Amino acid sequence: MKVITLNVNGIVNAVERGLLEWFAQQQDVDVVCLQETRVKEYQLPTNLLEIPGFYGFFFDAEKDGHAGTAIYSRTMPKAIIRGFGHPTFDLDGGFIQADFDNVSVASVWVPPAQYIEDIEHKLAYLDGLQQHLKRTRRKRRDFVFAGCYQVAHRSVDLGNWESHQREPGFLPEERAWMDQALGPIGFIDAFRLVNRQDRQHTFWPFDEAQANGARIDYQLITPNLADYVLDAKILREPRLSPHCAFMVEYDMDL
């Protein structure tokens, strides 16, 4: 099973940069999780609703041009779940989950905090998501929560980290959230199981160097899946958005 996650930074923009051609090259990929589609499902052209070889599922934000997530799967899921059960935060369309026979795969989006005054909303959203992670761990299923968490966990995940310690995305409160998710709650960072190198960035602006980027896109997995992780790759080309596509290969079937 191969799962890709990609924050497209607007799916229409990504199409202009070659998203459909990129999909055509993913012949052996089973699930693609997208974040920040920023368009309503009814507004999507047919070539995005019916990508050859994939079933497409979408969760729109209530606000136009905002957030939104999607899952494209080669296998028809047994069920699709939209939202993680929070009456306010689910209005962002930031969580969609596909249930298969052996595993559930979710596309996850966390709101960025562009400025320090936005951090309270982001931390509240993360708290709501954390409660869902805790509920998930009580279920007798395995999960892959793939998406854009907008948090660089450790200094190894952020370029020039010394100068960013009081900036959103690397604040102690945000990093503590990831500590909890990967500690007491019991999820595992699939990428770090197979790659311990520094500067493995998944995000950097088009007009900046990769060395100044951050690893803020993850696949958080339940512990039973750890032994099945074969490989993890950051797909730096083509650049479909400021975020890179990120793939994990698992030694299992959907």
PANU-24744 format. One record per residue: residue in one letter; x, y, z negated of N, C-alpha, C in turn. Coordinates in steps of 0.2 Angstrom, whole numbers, padded with zeros to 4 digits, always signed. Example, Ala and Ser with C-alpha at 12.3 -4.5 7.8 and 13.67 -1.06 7.14 Angstrom:
! PANU-24744
A+0066-0028-0039+0062-0022-0039+0066-0016-0039 S+0064-0011-0035+0068-0005-0036+0064+0000-0039 
//
This chain:
! PANU-24744
M+0004-0006+0000+0000+0000+0000+0004+0006+0000 K+0003+0011+0005+0007+0017+0005+0002+0023+0004 V+0003+0027-0001-0001+0033-0002+0003+0039-0001 I+0000+0044+0002+0003+0050+0003-0001+0056+0000 T+0002+0061-0003-0001+0066-0005+0002+0073-0002 L-0003+0078-0001+0000+0084+0003-0005+0089+0001 N-0002+0095-0002-0006+0101-0002-0005+0105+0004 V-0011+0105+0008-0011+0108+0015-0011+0115+0015 N-0012+0118+0009-0012+0126+0009-0017+0129+0015 G-0023+0125+0015-0028+0127+0020-0027+0122+0026 I-0032+0118+0027-0032+0112+0032-0032+0115+0039 V-0036+0121+0040-0036+0124+0047-0029+0126+0048 N-0025+0129+0044-0018+0131+0045-0014+0125+0046 A-0015+0120+0043-0011+0114+0044-0012+0111+0050 V-0018+0111+0053-0019+0109+0060-0015+0113+0065 E-0015+0119+0064-0011+0123+0069-0004+0122+0068 R-0001+0119+0063+0006+0117+0062+0007+0110+0064 G+0002+0106+0066+0003+0099+0069+0000+0094+0064 L-0005+0095+0060-0008+0090+0055-0011+0084+0059 L-0014+0085+0064-0017+0079+0068-0012+0075+0071 E-0007+0078+0074-0002+0074+0077+0002+0070+0072 W+0003+0073+0066+0006+0070+0060+0002+0064+0058 F-0005+0065+0058-0009+0059+0056-0008+0053+0061 A-0007+0055+0067-0006+0050+0072+0000+0046+0071 Q+0005+0049+0068+0011+0045+0066+0011+0041+0060 Q+0006+0041+0056+0005+0038+0050+0002+0031+0051 Q+0005+0027+0055+0001+0021+0057+0001+0016+0051 D+0006+0016+0047+0006+0011+0041+0004+0014+0034 V+0001+0020+0034-0001+0023+0028-0008+0021+0027 D-0010+0019+0020-0016+0017+0019-0021+0023+0016 V-0018+0027+0012-0022+0033+0009-0018+0039+0010 V-0022+0044+0012-0019+0051+0012-0023+0056+0008 C-0020+0059+0003-0024+0063-0002-0022+0070+0000 L-0027+0075+0001-0025+0082+0003-0028+0086-0003 Q-0025+0092-0004-0027+0097-0008-0027+0104-0005 E-0031+0108-0008-0032+0115-0005-0034+0115+0003 T-0040+0111+0004-0042+0111+0011-0045+0118+0012 R-0048+0121+0007-0051+0128+0008-0056+0129+0013 V-0060+0124+0015-0065+0124+0020-0071+0120+0017 K-0077+0121+0019-0083+0117+0017-0083+0111+0022 E-0085+0105+0020-0085+0099+0025-0089+0101+0031 Y-0095+0104+0030-0099+0106+0036-0096+0110+0041 Q-0091+0114+0039-0087+0118+0043-0081+0115+0047 L-0080+0109+0045-0074+0105+0048-0076+0103+0056 P-0071+0104+0060-0072+0101+0067-0072+0093+0067 T-0075+0091+0072-0075+0083+0073-0069+0080+0072 N-0063+0083+0075-0057+0080+0075-0054+0079+0068 L-0057+0083+0063-0055+0082+0056-0059+0077+0052 L-0066+0077+0054-0070+0073+0051-0069+0066+0053 E-0067+0065+0059-0066+0058+0062-0059+0057+0065 I-0054+0057+0060-0047+0056+0062-0047+0048+0064 P-0044+0046+0070-0044+0039+0072-0040+0035+0067 G-0044+0030+0065-0041+0025+0060-0042+0026+0053 F-0045+0032+0051-0046+0034+0044-0054+0036+0043 Y-0056+0034+0037-0062+0036+0034-0061+0043+0030 G-0064+0048+0031-0063+0054+0028-0068+0056+0022 F-0066+0058+0017-0071+0060+0011-0068+0067+0008 F-0073+0071+0006-0071+0078+0005-0075+0080-0002 F-0072+0084-0005-0075+0088-0011-0074+0095-0011 D-0079+0099-0009-0078+0106-0008-0078+0110-0014 A-0075+0116-0014-0076+0121-0020-0082+0124-0018 E-0085+0127-0024-0091+0131-0023-0090+0137-0019 K-0084+0140-0021-0082+0147-0018-0079+0146-0011 D-0081+0150-0006-0078+0149+0000-0071+0150+0001 G-0067+0147+0005-0060+0148+0006-0056+0146+0000 H-0058+0142-0005-0055+0140-0011-0054+0133-0012 A-0048+0131-0014-0046+0124-0016-0049+0119-0012 G-0053+0114-0015-0055+0108-0011-0050+0103-0010 T-0053+0097-0011-0049+0091-0010-0052+0086-0005 A-0048+0081-0002-0050+0076+0002-0046+0070+0002 I-0049+0064+0004-0046+0058+0004-0047+0055+0011 Y-0042+0053+0015-0043+0049+0021-0040+0042+0019 S-0044+0037+0021-0042+0030+0019-0043+0026+0025 R-0039+0021+0026-0040+0016+0032-0045+0011+0030 T-0046+0010+0023-0051+0005+0021-0057+0009+0018 M-0063+0006+0019-0069+0009+0017-0069+0008+0009 P-0069+0013+0005-0069+0013-0002-0076+0009-0005 K-0075+0006-0010-0081+0004-0014-0086+0009-0016 A-0082+0015-0018-0086+0020-0021-0082+0027-0021 I-0085+0032-0020-0082+0039-0020-0084+0043-0026 I-0080+0046-0030-0082+0050-0036-0079+0057-0035 R-0083+0061-0035-0082+0068-0035-0082+0072-0041 G-0076+0075-0043-0076+0078-0050-0074+0074-0055 F-0071+0077-0061-0069+0073-0067-0073+0074-0073 G-0079+0077-0071-0085+0077-0076-0085+0083-0080 H-0082+0089-0078-0082+0095-0081-0086+0100-0078 P-0092+0103-0081-0097+0107-0077-0094+0113-0074 T-0089+0116-0077-0086+0122-0074-0080+0121-0069 F-0075+0117-0071-0069+0116-0067-0071+0112-0061 D-0076+0107-0061-0077+0104-0055-0080+0108-0049 L-0082+0114-0051-0084+0119-0046-0078+0121-0041 D-0072+0119-0043-0066+0121-0039-0065+0115-0033 G-0069+0109-0034-0068+0104-0030-0061+0101-0030 G-0058+0101-0036-0051+0099-0037-0050+0092-0038 F-0055+0087-0038-0054+0080-0040-0058+0076-0036 I-0056+0071-0032-0060+0066-0028-0056+0060-0029 Q-0060+0054-0030-0057+0048-0031-0061+0043-0027 A-0056+0038-0024-0059+0033-0020-0057+0026-0024 D-0062+0022-0025-0062+0016-0029-0061+0010-0023 F-0056+0006-0024-0055+0000-0020-0055-0006-0024 D-0054-0012-0021-0054-0018-0025-0049-0018-0030 N-0043-0016-0029-0038-0017-0034-0035-0011-0037 V-0037-0005-0035-0035+0001-0038-0039+0007-0036 S-0039+0012-0040-0043+0018-0038-0037+0023-0037 V-0038+0027-0031-0034+0033-0029-0037+0039-0029 A-0035+0044-0033-0038+0051-0033-0033+0056-0030 S-0036+0061-0027-0033+0067-0025-0034+0072-0030 V-0029+0075-0033-0030+0080-0039-0027+0086-0037 W-0030+0092-0039-0028+0098-0038-0028+0102-0045 V-0023+0106-0047-0023+0110-0053-0022+0117-0050 P-0026+0122-0053-0025+0129-0050-0019+0132-0052 P-0016+0136-0048-0009+0139-0049-0011+0145-0054 A-0006+0147-0057-0006+0153-0061-0001+0158-0057 Q-0003+0162-0053+0001+0167-0049+0004+0172-0054 Y+0001+0174-0059+0003+0179-0064+0002+0176-0071 I+0006+0179-0076+0006+0176-0082-0001+0177-0085 E-0005+0182-0083-0012+0183-0086-0017+0177-0084 D-0015+0173-0078-0019+0168-0076-0018+0162-0080 I-0013+0161-0084-0011+0155-0087-0016+0152-0092 E-0020+0156-0095-0025+0154-0100-0030+0149-0096 H-0032+0152-0090-0037+0147-0086-0034+0141-0084 K-0027+0141-0082-0024+0135-0080-0023+0130-0085 L-0022+0133-0091-0021+0128-0097-0027+0125-0099 A-0033+0129-0098-0039+0126-0100-0041+0121-0095 Y-0040+0122-0089-0041+0117-0084-0037+0111-0085 L-0030+0111-0087-0026+0106-0088-0029+0102-0094 D-0031+0105-0099-0034+0102-0105-0040+0098-0103 G-0044+0101-0099-0050+0097-0096-0048+0090-0092 L-0043+0091-0088-0040+0086-0084-0037+0081-0089 Q-0034+0083-0094-0031+0078-0099-0036+0074-0103 Q-0041+0077-0104-0047+0073-0107-0049+0067-0103 H-0049+0069-0096-0051+0064-0091-0046+0058-0091 L-0039+0060-0091-0034+0055-0091-0034+0051-0097 K-0036+0053-0103-0037+0049-0109-0043+0044-0108 R-0048+0047-0105-0054+0042-0104-0052+0037-0099 T-0048+0039-0094-0046+0034-0088-0042+0028-0091 R-0038+0030-0096-0034+0025-0099-0037+0019-0103 R-0044+0021-0105-0048+0016-0108-0051+0011-0103 K-0051+0012-0097-0054+0008-0092-0049+0002-0090 R-0052-0003-0088-0049-0009-0086-0048-0009-0078 R-0045-0003-0076-0043-0003-0069-0036+0001-0069 D-0033+0000-0063-0027+0004-0061-0028+0010-0057 F-0025+0015-0058-0026+0022-0055-0020+0025-0053 V-0020+0028-0047-0015+0033-0044-0018+0039-0044 F-0016+0044-0048-0018+0051-0047-0013+0055-0044 A-0014+0056-0037-0009+0059-0033-0012+0066-0031 G-0007+0071-0032-0009+0078-0030-0004+0083-0033 C-0007+0089-0033-0003+0095-0034-0004+0097-0041 Y+0000+0096-0046-0001+0098-0053+0002+0105-0055 Q+0005+0108-0050+0008+0115-0051+0012+0116-0057 V+0016+0110-0059+0020+0110-0065+0027+0107-0063 A+0032+0110-0064+0039+0107-0064+0040+0104-0070 H+0041+0098-0071+0041+0095-0078+0048+0096-0081 R+0053+0095-0078+0060+0096-0081+0064+0101-0077 S+0070+0103-0080+0074+0107-0077+0077+0104-0070 V+0077+0098-0070+0080+0094-0064+0075+0095-0058 D+0068+0097-0060+0063+0098-0055+0062+0105-0052 L+0067+0109-0054+0066+0116-0052+0072+0120-0051 G+0073+0123-0045+0079+0126-0043+0079+0133-0047 N+0086+0134-0049+0087+0140-0053+0082+0141-0059 W+0082+0135-0063+0077+0134-0068+0078+0139-0074 E+0085+0141-0075+0087+0146-0080+0083+0152-0080 S+0082+0155-0074+0078+0161-0073+0071+0161-0073 H+0068+0155-0073+0061+0154-0073+0057+0151-0079 Q+0061+0151-0085+0058+0148-0091+0052+0152-0093 R+0051+0158-0092+0045+0161-0094+0040+0163-0088 E+0040+0159-0083+0036+0160-0077+0031+0154-0077 P+0025+0155-0075+0020+0150-0074+0023+0144-0069 G+0021+0138-0071+0024+0133-0067+0030+0129-0071 F+0033+0133-0076+0038+0130-0080+0038+0132-0087 L+0032+0135-0089+0031+0137-0096+0031+0131-0101 P+0033+0132-0107+0034+0127-0112+0027+0123-0112 E+0021+0127-0112+0015+0124-0113+0013+0119-0107 E+0015+0121-0101+0013+0117-0095+0018+0111-0096 R+0024+0111-0097+0028+0106-0097+0026+0101-0103 A+0024+0104-0109+0021+0100-0114+0015+0096-0112 W+0011+0098-0107+0005+0095-0105+0008+0088-0101 M+0013+0089-0097+0016+0084-0093+0019+0079-0098 D+0022+0081-0103+0025+0077-0108+0020+0072-0111 Q+0014+0075-0112+0008+0071-0115+0006+0066-0110 A+0005+0068-0104+0002+0064-0099+0007+0058-0098 L+0013+0059-0098+0018+0054-0096+0021+0051-0103 G+0018+0053-0109+0020+0050-0115+0015+0047-0118 P+0012+0050-0123+0006+0046-0127+0000+0044-0123 I-0001+0048-0118-0007+0046-0114-0006+0039-0110 G+0001+0039-0108+0003+0033-0105+0003+0032-0097 F+0003+0038-0094+0004+0038-0086+0011+0038-0085 I+0013+0036-0079+0020+0036-0076+0021+0040-0070 D+0026+0043-0070+0028+0047-0064+0031+0042-0059 A+0028+0040-0054+0030+0035-0049+0036+0037-0046 F+0037+0043-0044+0043+0046-0040+0049+0044-0045 R+0049+0046-0051+0055+0045-0055+0057+0038-0057 L+0053+0033-0055+0054+0026-0056+0060+0024-0051 V+0060+0028-0046+0065+0025-0040+0069+0031-0038 N+0069+0037-0040+0073+0043-0038+0074+0047-0044 R+0080+0047-0047+0082+0052-0052+0086+0058-0050 Q+0087+0059-0044+0091+0064-0042+0088+0071-0043 D+0092+0076-0043+0089+0083-0044+0088+0086-0038 R+0084+0092-0038+0082+0096-0032+0078+0091-0027 Q+0074+0087-0030+0070+0083-0026+0063+0087-0025 H+0063+0093-0022+0058+0098-0022+0052+0096-0017 T+0046+0097-0019+0041+0096-0014+0038+0103-0012 F+0040+0108-0015+0037+0115-0013+0042+0120-0013 W+0042+0124-0008+0046+0130-0007+0043+0134-0002 P+0043+0141-0003+0040+0145+0003+0043+0145+0009 F+0040+0146+0015+0043+0146+0021+0049+0150+0022 D+0049+0156+0018+0054+0161+0019+0060+0160+0014 E+0060+0154+0010+0065+0153+0005+0069+0147+0007 A+0074+0146+0003+0078+0140+0004+0075+0134+0000 Q+0076+0128+0002+0074+0122-0001+0077+0122-0009 A+0083+0124-0009+0086+0124-0016+0082+0128-0021 N+0078+0133-0019+0074+0137-0024+0068+0135-0025 G+0066+0128-0023+0059+0126-0023+0058+0122-0030 A+0053+0118-0030+0051+0115-0036+0047+0108-0034 R+0048+0103-0039+0044+0097-0038+0038+0098-0042 I+0032+0099-0039+0026+0101-0043+0020+0096-0040 D+0022+0091-0035+0017+0087-0033+0019+0080-0035 Y+0014+0076-0038+0016+0070-0041+0011+0064-0039 Q+0013+0058-0041+0008+0052-0041+0009+0049-0048 L+0004+0051-0052+0004+0048-0059+0000+0042-0059 I+0003+0036-0061+0000+0030-0061+0000+0027-0068 T-0005+0022-0068-0006+0018-0074+0000+0013-0075 P+0001+0011-0081+0008+0007-0082+0008+0000-0078 N+0002-0003-0077+0002-0009-0074+0005-0009-0067 L+0005-0003-0064+0007-0002-0057+0015-0001-0056 A+0018+0000-0062+0025+0002-0062+0029-0003-0058 D+0028-0009-0060+0032-0015-0057+0031-0015-0049 Y+0026-0012-0046+0024-0012-0039+0027-0007-0035 V+0030-0002-0038+0033+0004-0035+0039+0002-0031 L+0039+0002-0024+0045+0000-0020+0049+0006-0018 D+0046+0011-0017+0050+0017-0014+0045+0023-0014 A+0049+0029-0015+0046+0036-0015+0050+0040-0010 K+0046+0044-0006+0050+0048-0001+0046+0055-0001 I+0050+0060-0001+0048+0067+0001+0049+0068+0008 L+0043+0069+0012+0043+0070+0019+0044+0077+0021 R+0050+0079+0022+0051+0086+0023+0050+0089+0030 E+0049+0085+0034+0047+0087+0041+0042+0082+0044 P+0037+0085+0047+0037+0092+0049+0034+0096+0043 R+0035+0103+0043+0033+0107+0038+0026+0109+0039 L+0021+0106+0037+0014+0107+0038+0011+0113+0033 S+0015+0114+0028+0013+0119+0023+0019+0120+0019 P+0018+0125+0014+0024+0126+0010+0026+0120+0005 H+0021+0115+0005+0022+0109+0001+0024+0104+0006 C+0028+0099+0004+0030+0093+0008+0025+0088+0006 A+0024+0084+0012+0020+0077+0010+0025+0073+0006 F+0022+0069+0002+0026+0065-0003+0022+0058-0003 M+0026+0053-0001+0024+0046-0001+0027+0041-0006 V+0022+0037-0009+0025+0031-0013+0022+0025-0010 E+0027+0020-0009+0025+0013-0007+0024+0008-0013 Y+0019+0005-0013+0017+0000-0018+0017-0007-0015 D+0020-0012-0019+0020-0019-0017+0013-0022-0018 M+0008-0020-0015+0001-0022-0017-0004-0020-0011 D-0010-0023-0011-0015-0021-0006-0020-0017-0010 L-0024-0013-0006-0030-0010-0009-0035-0014-0012 
//
